[in-house]
Amino acid sequence: MIIKRLLLGLILLGGSAMSMADPSKWVLVTDRDDIQVYRQDDDSSRLKTFRGVGVVPVADFNAIGALMDDYEAVASFMHMVSEIRDLHRASPYQRDVYVTTRLPWPVKDRDAPLRVTFYQEPDSYNLVMPFSLNPPVFPEQSDYVRMPQMEGYYRFEPLSPGEVKVTIEVILDPGGAVPAWLANIILRDIPYFSLRRLRRVVNLPRFQGISHGYYQTPESWQKPQEKQSQEVANASAASPAPSAPR
């Protein structure tokens, strides 16, 4: 019951972040290399919203979790991100991180402390990682402009075995003075180049064959040995252990 309540809470938290962008106002910015980038912003508002969608070849579904647990690797594929620092990890389902950016000169780099959560949709096997600004966990730094708003999500949707549809959506207020040309680069380039690099990074050997146990692999993706192991685990969970002899 506790697990079900936790899952419901995470879904509601993720849903609140994902429902903020009005789906009727998305504008296609670019469509190349099977990656679509959309933007949604109001010229009179500081809020900028972008979404990148692309199909990523993934040899091992467990590699997604192994990659997203490696903050150095995540920073390597996220365009214009210089560092992701682990501040606190309560569990695989909730963690606090500190993110810094690398922006073109002469614009000052930005930073943002984030609360990141995780859940898997039980019917679709989609993996969802919502994130939102969490200022109390890390003080403002003189070398960076603190972003007053940043939230969004990663969604990994398994398709046929070996393919995952990945969506990255971010709503942000970059804070401070940002030239229009830089805002356009942020909206166009971050999702595009991030998804391009993700295609390479997620299939690196060090992320393969890692069983972390906090989400399920779709049955169609499982190898015969994995299916047998899952059946044994399910049977063990359903059958109570024998009582100790007296």
Phi, psi and omega in degrees: 000317180298318180297318180297319179294320178297315180299317179298318179297319179293320178298317179295321179296315179295321180296327180294322179290320186281345183266358185287327182279128180285114185296343183280351187247014179286137178241128179288123181265315180207151177218097180211152182055035181058031175236127178253132178241130180238154175229157178206103179207163180249127182302335181271359183244150176280344182290132177239135181231130175225156178219132173242137181227130178199155176269128184244125173294126180228114183287325185228118182299329178291342180296334180298311179296318179298320179292312185289345173277349181257096188293328177296320179291321178298316178297331181288332179261341178280115184297135179070011173261126182265328182203145168233116185253134179282119178261314181198136177234103179290326180189175175299345185263352179206130179209158176245132181226162177239123186246134173237153183249165173235100184255157181297142175297142010261016183286137181285142180295154181251163173218163181199121169278131188235145166262121182246129176242172184211140169205161175243131176286120191296328183276322184264346186067009176299140174257130183231131177236091174283151175216153180205158182298138180221072189304324186297341188278349179205130183288159176294146183245142184293336182278354185227154169266123180286125177289124183286343176208135174200123176205160181169204181196157163253138173231129179244109186251109181292131176256229174290156181309128180098357180224135179228129174275121184248132175239130173240120179232134182222135171245124183213155167244110186291346180072157178063197181267122179233118180298153181300323181296324178288321177301320179294323177295316179302312184293328185267313192274325185301307181293323183295305184289330177297316180291324176298314180289326178302322180303326180275315189291319186295340181258013175295145184306326186290348179260002184267147173071024180258118179260106184263338169083003182255007166208165186262148174269134178306142184302322182293341179272342189285140173280159182309319180295321179293320178299317180296318179297320179294320178296319178296318179297319180294319179295321180294322180292327182280336183253118179294148179293147180295151179290150178290140180297146179259000000 
